[in-house]
Amino acid sequence: MCGSPAYCDRHGIPTHPDDLVHHNCLCFTYATGYEIWRFKRHDEVCEIHVNGSLNVNNAEVLGQLCLDGAGLILMPTWLIGEDIQSGR
């Protein structure tokens, strides 16, 4: 899960999955159950029903919306890793 520096400056950085209910979460609609984001830490699993202003069926568009500060996304690092490493 990630968001651009601009988005985080405006809306804050979520510190726990429960915080996502207060954020604009942009979803990839080709994923099954796209409105439920799952997080796992050790043996703890957390499922959060997220909401956002856009649901998109194109990973590149979703990534660009995130870079533009439109909201948070949940994407695999092989798609967004370079952006994360560069601080975008």
KAPE-V920135 format. One line per field, one symbol per residue. ss: DSSP state (h for helix, s for strand, l for the rest). phi: phi as a letter, one per 20 degrees, with the letter a starting at -180 (. if undefined). A space follows every 10 residues. Layout:
ss->???
phi->???
This chain:
ss->lsllhhhhhh hlllllhhhh hhllssssll lllllsssss sllssssssl llllssllhh hhhhhhhlll lsslllhhhh hhhhhhll
phi->.bbfgfffff dndfdbgfff fdcededeff efmgedddcc cleedcdced cafbccdcff ffffgfgfnf recdcfffec gffffenf
